[in-house]
Amino acid sequence: MNYELLCNKVISIVKLTGNFIRKEAMLFDAKNIEYKGLNDMVSYVDKTAEEQLVRNLDKLIIDAGFLTEEKTSTRTGKTYTWIIDPLDGTTNFIHGIPTYGISVALYEDDKAVLGVVYELNRSEMFYSYKGGPAFMNKKEINVSINPDFKSSLLATGFPYYEFDKQPQYIELLTELMQKSHGVRRIGAAAIDLVYTACGRFDAFFEYNLQKWDFAAGCFIVQQAGGEVFDFSGGNDFFEKREILATNGKLTGEMLTAIKKYFK
């Protein structure tokens, strides 16, 4: 498999769907919102975008499976699986906040081999593939070199359901805000991750995520020289639905802080 060539084809497909989302953003009416659960919104834009992505990606690897947020395809593949979030940051999109994107990852035998995240409003395409570096718009990217909290900007996501861990989460935020340049909350995990990959953020953490939220972004962080863990410092971030992504230099400090509140 030529992963670089495949990645270029995926980028073309993602751009095409990105054009559709941009067009719909100019016309979108809040009356088109549907609710999948508490504060979990979706629209025809998410669904149509996913259908486009599935249809076009299906042509690249005929027998690949799909894991998709809107479940427009649930086919299981023997070797390859596309993991798709057609509109990461749906709440931002619905409210007209210009930070959202498309996330596509390819897994081969349960290992990531390709990741693409497209931030639509800045037209920034982040991507990497097995055997290659990480890129943003054809320029190679790397994680930051900031060595500690006092020189770093952190990112997180706030829980919007399952609030049982909220008290310790607020305590953790309080500590990190006092020790760093600040903590940002963009509202799109895939974007948070690629911003960590290119050094805008020095670390990102969040829980209650789904695999499609961070499959591509995690891979891009790792390809850019960063590290990805669960809150215990292990590698079960997909199963536990919690993630810590860092530039590598902040891993120790971040895990020490997180473990105080998440045991």
C-alpha positions in Angstrom: 0.0 0.0 0.0 1.4 3.4 -1.0 0.2 5.4 2.0 1.4 8.8 0.7 -0.5 8.4 -2.6 -3.6 7.2 -0.6 -3.3 10.2 1.7 -3.3 12.6 -1.2 -6.5 11.0 -2.5 -8.1 11.3 0.9 -7.2 15.0 1.1 -9.0 15.6 -2.3 -12.1 13.8 -1.0 -12.0 15.7 2.3 -11.7 19.1 0.4 -14.7 18.2 -1.7 -16.8 17.6 1.4 -15.4 20.7 3.0 -16.7 22.8 0.1 -20.1 21.4 0.7 -20.0 22.2 4.5 -18.8 25.8 3.8 -21.6 26.4 1.4 -24.2 25.0 3.8 -22.7 27.2 6.6 -23.9 30.3 4.7 -27.5 29.0 4.6 -27.9 27.0 7.8 -31.0 27.5 9.8 -31.2 26.4 13.4 -34.6 24.8 12.7 -32.7 21.9 11.1 -31.1 20.8 14.4 -31.9 17.4 15.7 -30.9 15.9 19.1 -29.3 12.5 19.5 -29.1 13.0 23.3 -28.5 15.6 25.9 -26.6 18.5 24.2 -25.7 16.1 21.4 -26.8 17.8 18.3 -26.7 16.8 14.6 -28.0 18.3 11.3 -28.5 17.3 7.7 -25.1 18.8 7.1 -23.3 16.2 9.3 -25.3 13.3 7.7 -24.9 14.5 4.1 -21.2 15.2 4.6 -20.7 11.7 6.0 -22.5 10.1 3.2 -20.2 11.9 0.7 -17.1 10.8 2.6 -18.2 7.2 2.8 -19.2 7.0 -0.8 -15.9 8.4 -2.1 -13.6 6.7 0.4 -15.3 3.4 -0.4 -13.8 3.7 -3.9 -10.2 3.8 -2.5 -10.2 0.5 -0.6 -13.1 -1.6 -1.8 -13.3 -4.0 1.2 -12.6 -1.5 4.0 -15.0 -1.1 6.9 -16.4 2.1 8.4 -16.7 3.5 11.9 -18.7 6.7 11.5 -20.4 9.1 13.9 -23.7 9.3 12.1 -23.7 5.6 11.3 -24.3 6.0 7.6 -22.2 2.9 7.1 -21.5 0.2 9.7 -19.7 -2.2 7.4 -16.9 -4.2 9.1 -13.7 -4.6 7.2 -11.2 -7.5 7.5 -8.1 -5.4 7.4 -8.9 -1.7 6.9 -11.3 0.6 8.7 -12.1 4.2 8.0 -12.9 6.2 11.1 -14.9 9.4 10.2 -16.2 12.4 12.0 -17.8 14.4 9.2 -18.2 17.6 11.2 -16.2 17.8 14.4 -17.4 20.8 16.2 -21.1 20.5 15.3 -22.2 22.8 18.1 -19.8 25.5 16.9 -21.1 25.1 13.3 -24.8 25.3 14.5 -24.0 28.5 16.5 -21.9 30.1 13.7 -18.6 29.8 15.6 -15.9 29.4 13.0 -14.0 26.4 14.4 -15.0 23.0 13.0 -13.6 20.5 10.7 -13.5 17.0 9.1 -11.6 14.1 10.6 -10.7 11.0 8.7 -8.4 8.2 9.9 -7.5 4.8 8.3 -6.7 1.9 10.6 -4.9 -1.3 9.4 -5.3 -4.2 11.7 -6.1 -1.8 14.6 -3.2 0.5 14.0 -3.4 3.9 12.5 -1.7 4.3 9.1 -3.3 7.6 7.9 -4.9 10.7 9.4 -6.4 13.8 7.9 -8.0 16.7 9.8 -9.3 19.7 7.8 -10.0 22.9 9.7 -12.5 24.5 7.3 -12.5 28.2 8.2 -8.7 28.7 8.0 -8.4 26.2 5.2 -5.8 24.3 7.1 -5.3 20.7 6.1 -3.4 18.6 8.7 -2.3 15.1 7.7 0.2 12.3 8.0 0.6 8.7 6.8 2.6 5.7 7.9 6.3 6.2 7.2 5.9 10.0 6.7 6.1 13.1 8.8 3.1 15.3 9.8 2.1 18.2 7.6 -0.1 21.3 7.5 -0.8 22.5 4.0 2.3 20.7 2.6 4.5 22.2 5.3 6.1 19.8 7.8 5.0 20.3 11.4 6.3 19.3 14.8 5.1 19.6 18.4 6.4 22.5 20.5 9.6 22.5 22.6 8.2 24.3 25.6 9.6 22.4 28.7 7.1 23.1 31.5 3.7 24.5 32.5 4.9 28.0 33.1 5.8 28.4 29.4 2.9 26.5 27.9 -0.7 27.0 26.6 -3.0 24.1 27.3 -6.3 22.9 25.7 -9.2 20.9 26.9 -12.8 20.1 26.2 -15.7 20.5 28.7 -18.1 17.6 29.3 -21.6 18.2 27.9 -23.1 15.1 29.4 -22.2 12.5 32.0 -21.3 15.2 34.6 -20.3 12.8 37.4 -16.6 13.7 37.1 -17.3 17.5 36.8 -16.2 18.5 40.3 -12.7 17.0 40.0 -12.4 18.3 36.5 -13.0 21.8 37.7 -10.4 21.3 40.4 -7.9 20.1 37.8 -8.7 23.1 35.6 -8.1 25.5 38.5 -4.7 24.1 39.1 -3.7 24.1 35.4 -4.9 27.7 34.9 -2.8 28.9 37.7 0.4 27.2 36.5 0.3 27.8 32.8 -0.3 30.5 30.2 -3.9 29.4 30.3 -6.3 26.7 29.2 -8.3 27.0 26.0 -11.6 25.3 25.1 -12.2 25.4 21.3 -15.0 22.8 21.2 -13.6 20.4 18.6 -11.2 17.7 19.8 -9.8 17.0 16.4 -8.8 20.6 16.0 -7.3 20.7 19.5 -5.2 17.7 18.7 -3.7 19.0 15.4 -3.1 22.4 17.1 -1.0 20.4 19.6 0.7 18.6 16.7 1.8 21.9 15.2 2.8 23.5 18.5 0.0 26.0 19.0 -0.9 24.0 22.1 1.6 22.2 24.3 -0.9 19.7 25.7 -4.5 18.7 25.3 -6.7 16.6 27.5 -10.4 15.5 27.5 -12.7 12.7 28.5 -16.0 11.3 27.3 -14.7 11.3 23.7 -15.6 8.8 20.9 -13.1 7.1 18.7 -14.0 9.3 15.7 -13.3 12.4 17.7 -9.6 11.7 18.1 -8.5 8.8 15.9 -7.0 11.0 13.2 -5.7 13.7 15.6 -3.9 11.2 17.9 -2.1 9.8 14.9 -1.0 13.2 13.6 0.2 14.2 17.1 2.4 11.1 17.3 3.7 11.6 13.8 4.6 15.2 14.7 6.8 13.9 17.6 4.2 14.1 20.4 2.9 11.6 22.9 -0.6 10.3 23.5 -1.8 8.5 26.7 -4.9 7.8 28.7 -5.3 9.6 32.1 -3.3 6.8 33.8 -0.4 7.1 31.5 -1.3 4.0 29.5 -2.4 3.4 25.9 -6.0 2.5 26.5 -7.3 6.0 25.5 -9.8 4.6 22.9 -11.3 2.1 25.4 -11.3 4.5 28.3 -12.5 7.4 26.1 -10.0 9.8 27.7 -6.9 11.3 26.2 -3.8 13.3 27.1 -1.8 14.5 24.1 1.5 16.4 24.8 4.6 17.6 23.2 6.5 15.0 25.2 8.1 17.4 27.5 5.0 18.1 29.5 3.9 14.5 29.9 5.2 14.1 33.4 3.7 17.3 34.7 0.4 16.7 33.0 0.0 13.1 34.3 1.0 14.2 37.8 -1.7 16.8 37.8 -4.4 14.6 36.2 -3.8 11.7 38.5 -4.5 13.9 41.5 -8.1 14.2 40.4 -8.8 11.2 38.1 -7.9 8.0 39.9 
